[in-house]
Amino acid sequence: MDHHVPRAITIGLRLRDVDVLTAYEDGAHTLDDAALLDHATTLGRVLVTFDDDLLAEAAHRLRTGIAFSGVIYAHQQTISIGQAIRDLELIAIAGSLEDTERQIICLPL
């Protein structure tokens, strides 16, 4: 989870036994967007964000062919906490890292 994602989403996912690592917990919250996306890719994790700039970085990587493990993006004004939890849980249960590699998934689904 990028530091822009509300903590309530992280808590809600953990209550549903979804494996979540926040940038704060990992010490990566001070990294710029490109470095944070690289870090998530190195860890083999999809990066969840509400940050438009990080979305732009992921789109740049799609256009230029730079590998990344995937970004799940939501604009904070278009999704509720509950909907974000439900959609992210569905992705975690039904998907795999290969499904999100070099992908930008926009919420709500």
Backbone atoms as SQL, in Angstrom:
CREATE TABLE atoms (id INTEGER PRIMARY KEY, chain TEXT, resi INTEGER, resn TEXT, atom TEXT, x REAL, y REAL, z REAL);
INSERT INTO atoms VALUES
  (1, 'A', 1, 'MET', 'N', 0.831, -1.180, 0.000),
  (2, 'A', 1, 'MET', 'CA', 0.000, 0.000, 0.000),
  (3, 'A', 1, 'MET', 'C', 0.875, 1.242, 0.000),
  (4, 'A', 2, 'ASP', 'N', 0.599, 2.106, -0.929),
  (5, 'A', 2, 'ASP', 'CA', 1.207, 3.422, -0.963),
  (6, 'A', 2, 'ASP', 'C', 0.706, 4.210, 0.245),
  (7, 'A', 3, 'HIS', 'N', 1.448, 5.218, 0.655),
  (8, 'A', 3, 'HIS', 'CA', 1.034, 5.983, 1.836),
  (9, 'A', 3, 'HIS', 'C', -0.202, 6.846, 1.602),
  (10, 'A', 4, 'HIS', 'N', -0.678, 6.959, 0.382),
  (11, 'A', 4, 'HIS', 'CA', -1.894, 7.712, 0.088),
  (12, 'A', 4, 'HIS', 'C', -3.168, 6.907, 0.349),
  (13, 'A', 5, 'VAL', 'N', -3.050, 5.611, 0.543),
  (14, 'A', 5, 'VAL', 'CA', -4.215, 4.744, 0.747),
  (15, 'A', 5, 'VAL', 'C', -4.654, 4.845, 2.215),
  (16, 'A', 6, 'PRO', 'N', -5.946, 5.093, 2.448),
  (17, 'A', 6, 'PRO', 'CA', -6.430, 5.190, 3.830),
  (18, 'A', 6, 'PRO', 'C', -6.139, 3.920, 4.642),
  (19, 'A', 7, 'ARG', 'N', -5.746, 4.136, 5.889),
  (20, 'A', 7, 'ARG', 'CA', -5.404, 3.030, 6.783),
  (21, 'A', 7, 'ARG', 'C', -6.582, 2.077, 6.977),
  (22, 'A', 8, 'ALA', 'N', -7.793, 2.595, 6.910),
  (23, 'A', 8, 'ALA', 'CA', -8.976, 1.751, 7.090),
  (24, 'A', 8, 'ALA', 'C', -9.048, 0.643, 6.038),
  (25, 'A', 9, 'ILE', 'N', -8.537, 0.895, 4.861),
  (26, 'A', 9, 'ILE', 'CA', -8.521, -0.137, 3.817),
  (27, 'A', 9, 'ILE', 'C', -7.551, -1.240, 4.196),
  (28, 'A', 10, 'THR', 'N', -6.380, -0.867, 4.662),
  (29, 'A', 10, 'THR', 'CA', -5.400, -1.860, 5.105),
  (30, 'A', 10, 'THR', 'C', -5.972, -2.712, 6.230),
  (31, 'A', 11, 'ILE', 'N', -6.579, -2.074, 7.203),
  (32, 'A', 11, 'ILE', 'CA', -7.166, -2.803, 8.333),
  (33, 'A', 11, 'ILE', 'C', -8.269, -3.733, 7.852),
  (34, 'A', 12, 'GLY', 'N', -9.145, -3.237, 6.996),
  (35, 'A', 12, 'GLY', 'CA', -10.236, -4.059, 6.477),
  (36, 'A', 12, 'GLY', 'C', -9.743, -5.286, 5.732),
  (37, 'A', 13, 'LEU', 'N', -8.698, -5.119, 4.947),
  (38, 'A', 13, 'LEU', 'CA', -8.141, -6.258, 4.213),
  (39, 'A', 13, 'LEU', 'C', -7.497, -7.265, 5.157),
  (40, 'A', 14, 'ARG', 'N', -6.800, -6.774, 6.151),
  (41, 'A', 14, 'ARG', 'CA', -6.174, -7.690, 7.110),
  (42, 'A', 14, 'ARG', 'C', -7.219, -8.467, 7.904),
  (43, 'A', 15, 'LEU', 'N', -8.341, -7.840, 8.203),
  (44, 'A', 15, 'LEU', 'CA', -9.425, -8.549, 8.889),
  (45, 'A', 15, 'LEU', 'C', -9.977, -9.676, 8.024),
  (46, 'A', 16, 'ARG', 'N', -9.749, -9.580, 6.718),
  (47, 'A', 16, 'ARG', 'CA', -10.175, -10.616, 5.769),
  (48, 'A', 16, 'ARG', 'C', -9.018, -11.529, 5.373),
  (49, 'A', 17, 'ASP', 'N', -7.941, -11.479, 6.137),
  (50, 'A', 17, 'ASP', 'CA', -6.757, -12.325, 5.933),
  (51, 'A', 17, 'ASP', 'C', -6.054, -12.096, 4.599),
  (52, 'A', 18, 'VAL', 'N', -6.106, -10.864, 4.080),
  (53, 'A', 18, 'VAL', 'CA', -5.368, -10.508, 2.877),
  (54, 'A', 18, 'VAL', 'C', -4.004, -9.994, 3.314),
  (55, 'A', 19, 'ASP', 'N', -2.955, -10.511, 2.699),
  (56, 'A', 19, 'ASP', 'CA', -1.582, -10.122, 3.013),
  (57, 'A', 19, 'ASP', 'C', -1.319, -8.715, 2.481),
  (58, 'A', 20, 'VAL', 'N', -1.106, -7.769, 3.386),
  (59, 'A', 20, 'VAL', 'CA', -0.895, -6.371, 3.025),
  (60, 'A', 20, 'VAL', 'C', 0.377, -5.875, 3.688),
  (61, 'A', 21, 'LEU', 'N', 1.179, -5.145, 2.927),
  (62, 'A', 21, 'LEU', 'CA', 2.372, -4.486, 3.455),
  (63, 'A', 21, 'LEU', 'C', 2.278, -3.019, 3.061),
  (64, 'A', 22, 'THR', 'N', 2.367, -2.132, 4.043),
  (65, 'A', 22, 'THR', 'CA', 2.301, -0.710, 3.723),
  (66, 'A', 22, 'THR', 'C', 3.702, -0.151, 3.514),
  (67, 'A', 23, 'ALA', 'N', 3.771, 0.928, 2.777),
  (68, 'A', 23, 'ALA', 'CA', 5.055, 1.589, 2.547),
  (69, 'A', 23, 'ALA', 'C', 5.646, 2.065, 3.872),
  (70, 'A', 24, 'TYR', 'N', 4.797, 2.506, 4.801),
  (71, 'A', 24, 'TYR', 'CA', 5.292, 2.924, 6.113),
  (72, 'A', 24, 'TYR', 'C', 5.924, 1.763, 6.864),
  (73, 'A', 25, 'GLU', 'N', 5.256, 0.624, 6.891),
  (74, 'A', 25, 'GLU', 'CA', 5.780, -0.544, 7.604),
  (75, 'A', 25, 'GLU', 'C', 7.100, -1.024, 7.021),
  (76, 'A', 26, 'ASP', 'N', 7.233, -0.876, 5.731),
  (77, 'A', 26, 'ASP', 'CA', 8.421, -1.350, 5.015),
  (78, 'A', 26, 'ASP', 'C', 9.538, -0.306, 5.012),
  (79, 'A', 27, 'GLY', 'N', 9.251, 0.901, 5.459),
  (80, 'A', 27, 'GLY', 'CA', 10.239, 1.971, 5.431),
  (81, 'A', 27, 'GLY', 'C', 10.409, 2.576, 4.052),
  (82, 'A', 28, 'ALA', 'N', 9.488, 2.291, 3.144),
  (83, 'A', 28, 'ALA', 'CA', 9.601, 2.772, 1.761),
  (84, 'A', 28, 'ALA', 'C', 8.771, 4.024, 1.508),
  (85, 'A', 29, 'HIS', 'N', 8.148, 4.579, 2.527),
  (86, 'A', 29, 'HIS', 'CA', 7.248, 5.724, 2.332),
  (87, 'A', 29, 'HIS', 'C', 7.971, 7.004, 1.919),
  (88, 'A', 30, 'THR', 'N', 9.284, 7.045, 2.060),
  (89, 'A', 30, 'THR', 'CA', 10.037, 8.234, 1.646),
  (90, 'A', 30, 'THR', 'C', 10.554, 8.132, 0.212),
  (91, 'A', 31, 'LEU', 'N', 10.362, 6.977, -0.420),
  (92, 'A', 31, 'LEU', 'CA', 10.832, 6.792, -1.792),
  (93, 'A', 31, 'LEU', 'C', 9.975, 7.591, -2.766),
  (94, 'A', 32, 'ASP', 'N', 10.594, 8.066, -3.849),
  (95, 'A', 32, 'ASP', 'CA', 9.782, 8.709, -4.884),
  (96, 'A', 32, 'ASP', 'C', 8.992, 7.634, -5.629),
  (97, 'A', 33, 'ASP', 'N', 8.077, 8.054, -6.478),
  (98, 'A', 33, 'ASP', 'CA', 7.158, 7.116, -7.120),
  (99, 'A', 33, 'ASP', 'C', 7.872, 6.034, -7.921),
  (100, 'A', 34, 'ALA', 'N', 8.875, 6.402, -8.690),
  (101, 'A', 34, 'ALA', 'CA', 9.588, 5.416, -9.502),
  (102, 'A', 34, 'ALA', 'C', 10.298, 4.395, -8.612),
  (103, 'A', 35, 'ALA', 'N', 10.950, 4.874, -7.571),
  (104, 'A', 35, 'ALA', 'CA', 11.669, 3.970, -6.666),
  (105, 'A', 35, 'ALA', 'C', 10.696, 3.084, -5.894),
  (106, 'A', 36, 'LEU', 'N', 9.539, 3.632, -5.505),
  (107, 'A', 36, 'LEU', 'CA', 8.545, 2.834, -4.791),
  (108, 'A', 36, 'LEU', 'C', 7.993, 1.726, -5.680),
  (109, 'A', 37, 'LEU', 'N', 7.748, 2.034, -6.930),
  (110, 'A', 37, 'LEU', 'CA', 7.270, 1.020, -7.868),
  (111, 'A', 37, 'LEU', 'C', 8.342, -0.035, -8.124),
  (112, 'A', 38, 'ASP', 'N', 9.583, 0.384, -8.235),
  (113, 'A', 38, 'ASP', 'CA', 10.689, -0.575, -8.359),
  (114, 'A', 38, 'ASP', 'C', 10.768, -1.477, -7.131),
  (115, 'A', 39, 'HIS', 'N', 10.616, -0.878, -5.958),
  (116, 'A', 39, 'HIS', 'CA', 10.689, -1.636, -4.702),
  (117, 'A', 39, 'HIS', 'C', 9.577, -2.679, -4.630),
  (118, 'A', 40, 'ALA', 'N', 8.358, -2.286, -4.964),
  (119, 'A', 40, 'ALA', 'CA', 7.243, -3.234, -4.961),
  (120, 'A', 40, 'ALA', 'C', 7.493, -4.372, -5.943),
  (121, 'A', 41, 'THR', 'N', 8.053, -4.035, -7.098),
  (122, 'A', 41, 'THR', 'CA', 8.358, -5.057, -8.100),
  (123, 'A', 41, 'THR', 'C', 9.411, -6.027, -7.579),
  (124, 'A', 42, 'THR', 'N', 10.441, -5.505, -6.929),
  (125, 'A', 42, 'THR', 'CA', 11.481, -6.356, -6.341),
  (126, 'A', 42, 'THR', 'C', 10.891, -7.304, -5.302),
  (127, 'A', 43, 'LEU', 'N', 9.931, -6.817, -4.524),
  (128, 'A', 43, 'LEU', 'CA', 9.286, -7.647, -3.504),
  (129, 'A', 43, 'LEU', 'C', 8.248, -8.601, -4.092),
  (130, 'A', 44, 'GLY', 'N', 7.917, -8.426, -5.381),
  (131, 'A', 44, 'GLY', 'CA', 6.895, -9.262, -6.005),
  (132, 'A', 44, 'GLY', 'C', 5.502, -8.921, -5.522),
  (133, 'A', 45, 'ARG', 'N', 5.266, -7.617, -5.320),
  (134, 'A', 45, 'ARG', 'CA', 3.973, -7.157, -4.811),
  (135, 'A', 45, 'ARG', 'C', 3.355, -6.144, -5.752),
  (136, 'A', 46, 'VAL', 'N', 2.047, -6.193, -5.835),
  (137, 'A', 46, 'VAL', 'CA', 1.290, -5.190, -6.567),
  (138, 'A', 46, 'VAL', 'C', 1.206, -3.960, -5.674),
  (139, 'A', 47, 'LEU', 'N', 1.311, -2.786, -6.268),
  (140, 'A', 47, 'LEU', 'CA', 1.256, -1.546, -5.499),
  (141, 'A', 47, 'LEU', 'C', -0.138, -0.937, -5.618),
  (142, 'A', 48, 'VAL', 'N', -0.771, -0.706, -4.488),
  (143, 'A', 48, 'VAL', 'CA', -2.089, -0.069, -4.439),
  (144, 'A', 48, 'VAL', 'C', -1.878, 1.396, -4.113),
  (145, 'A', 49, 'THR', 'N', -2.527, 2.273, -4.878),
  (146, 'A', 49, 'THR', 'CA', -2.329, 3.702, -4.677),
  (147, 'A', 49, 'THR', 'C', -3.578, 4.502, -4.989),
  (148, 'A', 50, 'PHE', 'N', -3.661, 5.671, -4.379),
  (149, 'A', 50, 'PHE', 'CA', -4.671, 6.672, -4.710),
  (150, 'A', 50, 'PHE', 'C', -3.986, 7.892, -5.307),
  (151, 'A', 51, 'ASP', 'N', -2.713, 7.773, -5.640),
  (152, 'A', 51, 'ASP', 'CA', -1.870, 8.893, -6.073),
  (153, 'A', 51, 'ASP', 'C', -1.823, 8.991, -7.597),
  (154, 'A', 52, 'ASP', 'N', -2.269, 10.132, -8.121),
  (155, 'A', 52, 'ASP', 'CA', -2.272, 10.343, -9.571),
  (156, 'A', 52, 'ASP', 'C', -0.863, 10.325, -10.158),
  (157, 'A', 53, 'ASP', 'N', 0.120, 10.821, -9.431),
  (158, 'A', 53, 'ASP', 'CA', 1.495, 10.837, -9.936),
  (159, 'A', 53, 'ASP', 'C', 2.050, 9.425, -10.077),
  (160, 'A', 54, 'LEU', 'N', 1.713, 8.540, -9.141),
  (161, 'A', 54, 'LEU', 'CA', 2.168, 7.160, -9.250),
  (162, 'A', 54, 'LEU', 'C', 1.473, 6.468, -10.419),
  (163, 'A', 55, 'LEU', 'N', 0.214, 6.808, -10.635),
  (164, 'A', 55, 'LEU', 'CA', -0.497, 6.291, -11.803),
  (165, 'A', 55, 'LEU', 'C', 0.211, 6.729, -13.084),
  (166, 'A', 56, 'ALA', 'N', 0.638, 7.973, -13.127),
  (167, 'A', 56, 'ALA', 'CA', 1.362, 8.480, -14.302),
  (168, 'A', 56, 'ALA', 'C', 2.670, 7.720, -14.506),
  (169, 'A', 57, 'GLU', 'N', 3.365, 7.393, -13.433),
  (170, 'A', 57, 'GLU', 'CA', 4.615, 6.616, -13.535),
  (171, 'A', 57, 'GLU', 'C', 4.331, 5.229, -14.105),
  (172, 'A', 58, 'ALA', 'N', 3.271, 4.592, -13.635),
  (173, 'A', 58, 'ALA', 'CA', 2.914, 3.269, -14.154),
  (174, 'A', 58, 'ALA', 'C', 2.535, 3.346, -15.635),
  (175, 'A', 59, 'ALA', 'N', 1.796, 4.382, -16.013),
  (176, 'A', 59, 'ALA', 'CA', 1.417, 4.561, -17.425),
  (177, 'A', 59, 'ALA', 'C', 2.655, 4.784, -18.290),
  (178, 'A', 60, 'HIS', 'N', 3.607, 5.540, -17.779),
  (179, 'A', 60, 'HIS', 'CA', 4.872, 5.749, -18.502),
  (180, 'A', 60, 'HIS', 'C', 5.579, 4.408, -18.728),
  (181, 'A', 61, 'ARG', 'N', 5.593, 3.568, -17.705),
  (182, 'A', 61, 'ARG', 'CA', 6.240, 2.260, -17.838),
  (183, 'A', 61, 'ARG', 'C', 5.522, 1.380, -18.848),
  (184, 'A', 62, 'LEU', 'N', 4.204, 1.467, -18.887),
  (185, 'A', 62, 'LEU', 'CA', 3.464, 0.709, -19.903),
  (186, 'A', 62, 'LEU', 'C', 3.856, 1.148, -21.311),
  (187, 'A', 63, 'ARG', 'N', 3.919, 2.461, -21.506),
  (188, 'A', 63, 'ARG', 'CA', 4.253, 3.004, -22.837),
  (189, 'A', 63, 'ARG', 'C', 5.666, 2.659, -23.263),
  (190, 'A', 64, 'THR', 'N', 6.598, 2.628, -22.323),
  (191, 'A', 64, 'THR', 'CA', 8.010, 2.439, -22.663),
  (192, 'A', 64, 'THR', 'C', 8.505, 1.013, -22.462),
  (193, 'A', 65, 'GLY', 'N', 7.634, 0.124, -21.982),
  (194, 'A', 65, 'GLY', 'CA', 8.015, -1.277, -21.843),
  (195, 'A', 65, 'GLY', 'C', 8.844, -1.602, -20.623),
  (196, 'A', 66, 'ILE', 'N', 8.850, -0.738, -19.628),
  (197, 'A', 66, 'ILE', 'CA', 9.586, -1.011, -18.393),
  (198, 'A', 66, 'ILE', 'C', 8.739, -1.932, -17.524),
  (199, 'A', 67, 'ALA', 'N', 9.319, -3.025, -17.079),
  (200, 'A', 67, 'ALA', 'CA', 8.586, -4.015, -16.288),
  (201, 'A', 67, 'ALA', 'C', 8.243, -3.469, -14.900),
  (202, 'A', 68, 'PHE', 'N', 7.061, -3.845, -14.428),
  (203, 'A', 68, 'PHE', 'CA', 6.657, -3.576, -13.051),
  (204, 'A', 68, 'PHE', 'C', 5.599, -4.588, -12.664),
  (205, 'A', 69, 'SER', 'N', 5.434, -4.786, -11.366),
  (206, 'A', 69, 'SER', 'CA', 4.574, -5.876, -10.910),
  (207, 'A', 69, 'SER', 'C', 3.090, -5.539, -10.924),
  (208, 'A', 70, 'GLY', 'N', 2.748, -4.329, -11.248),
  (209, 'A', 70, 'GLY', 'CA', 1.349, -3.954, -11.371),
  (210, 'A', 70, 'GLY', 'C', 0.966, -2.871, -10.388),
  (211, 'A', 71, 'VAL', 'N', -0.027, -2.089, -10.791),
  (212, 'A', 71, 'VAL', 'CA', -0.555, -1.011, -9.954),
  (213, 'A', 71, 'VAL', 'C', -2.066, -1.125, -9.933),
  (214, 'A', 72, 'ILE', 'N', -2.615, -1.020, -8.740),
  (215, 'A', 72, 'ILE', 'CA', -4.060, -0.917, -8.586),
  (216, 'A', 72, 'ILE', 'C', -4.319, 0.508, -8.115),
  (217, 'A', 73, 'TYR', 'N', -5.113, 1.227, -8.903),
  (218, 'A', 73, 'TYR', 'CA', -5.337, 2.651, -8.660),
  (219, 'A', 73, 'TYR', 'C', -6.816, 2.932, -8.425),
  (220, 'A', 74, 'ALA', 'N', -7.068, 3.805, -7.481),
  (221, 'A', 74, 'ALA', 'CA', -8.414, 4.324, -7.276),
  (222, 'A', 74, 'ALA', 'C', -8.309, 5.799, -6.949),
  (223, 'A', 75, 'HIS', 'N', -9.231, 6.567, -7.467),
  (224, 'A', 75, 'HIS', 'CA', -9.303, 7.971, -7.089),
  (225, 'A', 75, 'HIS', 'C', -10.148, 8.037, -5.824),
  (226, 'A', 76, 'GLN', 'N', -9.650, 8.719, -4.821),
  (227, 'A', 76, 'GLN', 'CA', -10.305, 8.702, -3.510),
  (228, 'A', 76, 'GLN', 'C', -11.738, 9.230, -3.522),
  (229, 'A', 77, 'GLN', 'N', -12.103, 10.001, -4.518),
  (230, 'A', 77, 'GLN', 'CA', -13.462, 10.533, -4.569),
  (231, 'A', 77, 'GLN', 'C', -14.426, 9.640, -5.344),
  (232, 'A', 78, 'THR', 'N', -13.922, 8.550, -5.923),
  (233, 'A', 78, 'THR', 'CA', -14.797, 7.697, -6.728),
  (234, 'A', 78, 'THR', 'C', -15.036, 6.325, -6.113),
  (235, 'A', 79, 'ILE', 'N', -14.482, 6.085, -4.913),
  (236, 'A', 79, 'ILE', 'CA', -14.658, 4.773, -4.297),
  (237, 'A', 79, 'ILE', 'C', -14.763, 4.930, -2.786),
  (238, 'A', 80, 'SER', 'N', -15.638, 4.144, -2.208),
  (239, 'A', 80, 'SER', 'CA', -15.770, 4.146, -0.755),
  (240, 'A', 80, 'SER', 'C', -14.732, 3.191, -0.156),
  (241, 'A', 81, 'ILE', 'N', -14.511, 3.327, 1.126),
  (242, 'A', 81, 'ILE', 'CA', -13.597, 2.423, 1.833),
  (243, 'A', 81, 'ILE', 'C', -14.091, 0.983, 1.680),
  (244, 'A', 82, 'GLY', 'N', -15.381, 0.762, 1.891),
  (245, 'A', 82, 'GLY', 'CA', -15.938, -0.589, 1.792),
  (246, 'A', 82, 'GLY', 'C', -15.800, -1.187, 0.407),
  (247, 'A', 83, 'GLN', 'N', -16.062, -0.390, -0.624),
  (248, 'A', 83, 'GLN', 'CA', -15.923, -0.893, -1.998),
  (249, 'A', 83, 'GLN', 'C', -14.468, -1.210, -2.308),
  (250, 'A', 84, 'ALA', 'N', -13.557, -0.368, -1.857),
  (251, 'A', 84, 'ALA', 'CA', -12.132, -0.629, -2.090),
  (252, 'A', 84, 'ALA', 'C', -11.716, -1.938, -1.426),
  (253, 'A', 85, 'ILE', 'N', -12.164, -2.158, -0.218),
  (254, 'A', 85, 'ILE', 'CA', -11.831, -3.408, 0.482),
  (255, 'A', 85, 'ILE', 'C', -12.381, -4.599, -0.284),
  (256, 'A', 86, 'ARG', 'N', -13.647, -4.534, -0.684),
  (257, 'A', 86, 'ARG', 'CA', -14.254, -5.661, -1.417),
  (258, 'A', 86, 'ARG', 'C', -13.530, -5.933, -2.733),
  (259, 'A', 87, 'ASP', 'N', -13.227, -4.876, -3.497),
  (260, 'A', 87, 'ASP', 'CA', -12.558, -5.066, -4.784),
  (261, 'A', 87, 'ASP', 'C', -11.142, -5.604, -4.604),
  (262, 'A', 88, 'LEU', 'N', -10.408, -5.067, -3.647),
  (263, 'A', 88, 'LEU', 'CA', -9.028, -5.535, -3.423),
  (264, 'A', 88, 'LEU', 'C', -9.010, -6.967, -2.903),
  (265, 'A', 89, 'GLU', 'N', -9.968, -7.314, -2.057),
  (266, 'A', 89, 'GLU', 'CA', -10.057, -8.697, -1.585),
  (267, 'A', 89, 'GLU', 'C', -10.325, -9.637, -2.756),
  (268, 'A', 90, 'LEU', 'N', -11.221, -9.262, -3.645),
  (269, 'A', 90, 'LEU', 'CA', -11.532, -10.082, -4.818),
  (270, 'A', 90, 'LEU', 'C', -10.288, -10.286, -5.683),
  (271, 'A', 91, 'ILE', 'N', -9.561, -9.213, -5.918),
  (272, 'A', 91, 'ILE', 'CA', -8.334, -9.320, -6.718),
  (273, 'A', 91, 'ILE', 'C', -7.333, -10.239, -6.031),
  (274, 'A', 92, 'ALA', 'N', -7.190, -10.100, -4.713),
  (275, 'A', 92, 'ALA', 'CA', -6.225, -10.926, -3.969),
  (276, 'A', 92, 'ALA', 'C', -6.602, -12.400, -3.994),
  (277, 'A', 93, 'ILE', 'N', -7.891, -12.683, -3.884),
  (278, 'A', 93, 'ILE', 'CA', -8.345, -14.076, -3.845),
  (279, 'A', 93, 'ILE', 'C', -8.331, -14.715, -5.233),
  (280, 'A', 94, 'ALA', 'N', -8.824, -13.983, -6.215),
  (281, 'A', 94, 'ALA', 'CA', -9.026, -14.565, -7.545),
  (282, 'A', 94, 'ALA', 'C', -7.825, -14.422, -8.464),
  (283, 'A', 95, 'GLY', 'N', -6.930, -13.501, -8.154),
  (284, 'A', 95, 'GLY', 'CA', -5.835, -13.226, -9.072),
  (285, 'A', 95, 'GLY', 'C', -4.503, -13.756, -8.590),
  (286, 'A', 96, 'SER', 'N', -3.510, -13.519, -9.422),
  (287, 'A', 96, 'SER', 'CA', -2.132, -13.869, -9.085),
  (288, 'A', 96, 'SER', 'C', -1.242, -12.714, -9.541),
  (289, 'A', 97, 'LEU', 'N', 0.006, -12.747, -9.124),
  (290, 'A', 97, 'LEU', 'CA', 0.930, -11.694, -9.526),
  (291, 'A', 97, 'LEU', 'C', 1.073, -11.650, -11.045),
  (292, 'A', 98, 'GLU', 'N', 1.035, -12.788, -11.688),
  (293, 'A', 98, 'GLU', 'CA', 1.135, -12.827, -13.146),
  (294, 'A', 98, 'GLU', 'C', -0.037, -12.102, -13.810),
  (295, 'A', 99, 'ASP', 'N', -1.201, -12.123, -13.154),
  (296, 'A', 99, 'ASP', 'CA', -2.375, -11.442, -13.698),
  (297, 'A', 99, 'ASP', 'C', -2.225, -9.925, -13.689),
  (298, 'A', 100, 'THR', 'N', -1.424, -9.414, -12.784),
  (299, 'A', 100, 'THR', 'CA', -1.298, -7.959, -12.639),
  (300, 'A', 100, 'THR', 'C', 0.012, -7.409, -13.189),
  (301, 'A', 101, 'GLU', 'N', 0.921, -8.293, -13.539),
  (302, 'A', 101, 'GLU', 'CA', 2.216, -7.844, -14.049),
  (303, 'A', 101, 'GLU', 'C', 2.028, -6.951, -15.273),
  (304, 'A', 102, 'ARG', 'N', 2.691, -5.772, -15.236),
  (305, 'A', 102, 'ARG', 'CA', 2.606, -4.786, -16.307),
  (306, 'A', 102, 'ARG', 'C', 1.161, -4.357, -16.595),
  (307, 'A', 103, 'GLN', 'N', 0.365, -4.289, -15.531),
  (308, 'A', 103, 'GLN', 'CA', -1.043, -3.899, -15.653),
  (309, 'A', 103, 'GLN', 'C', -1.344, -2.736, -14.718),
  (310, 'A', 104, 'ILE', 'N', -2.294, -1.907, -15.134),
  (311, 'A', 104, 'ILE', 'CA', -2.888, -0.910, -14.263),
  (312, 'A', 104, 'ILE', 'C', -4.352, -1.296, -14.134),
  (313, 'A', 105, 'ILE', 'N', -4.768, -1.568, -12.913),
  (314, 'A', 105, 'ILE', 'CA', -6.149, -1.926, -12.658),
  (315, 'A', 105, 'ILE', 'C', -6.781, -0.753, -11.919),
  (316, 'A', 106, 'CYS', 'N', -7.896, -0.291, -12.431),
  (317, 'A', 106, 'CYS', 'CA', -8.579, 0.849, -11.820),
  (318, 'A', 106, 'CYS', 'C', -9.790, 0.376, -11.041),
  (319, 'A', 107, 'LEU', 'N', -9.943, 0.906, -9.846),
  (320, 'A', 107, 'LEU', 'CA', -11.082, 0.637, -9.003),
  (321, 'A', 107, 'LEU', 'C', -12.042, 1.827, -9.056),
  (322, 'A', 108, 'PRO', 'N', -13.331, 1.627, -8.881),
  (323, 'A', 108, 'PRO', 'CA', -13.977, 0.354, -8.604),
  (324, 'A', 108, 'PRO', 'C', -14.010, -0.548, -9.828),
  (325, 'A', 109, 'LEU', 'N', -14.085, -1.858, -9.558),
  (326, 'A', 109, 'LEU', 'CA', -14.131, -2.844, -10.650),
  (327, 'A', 109, 'LEU', 'C', -15.426, -2.723, -11.426);
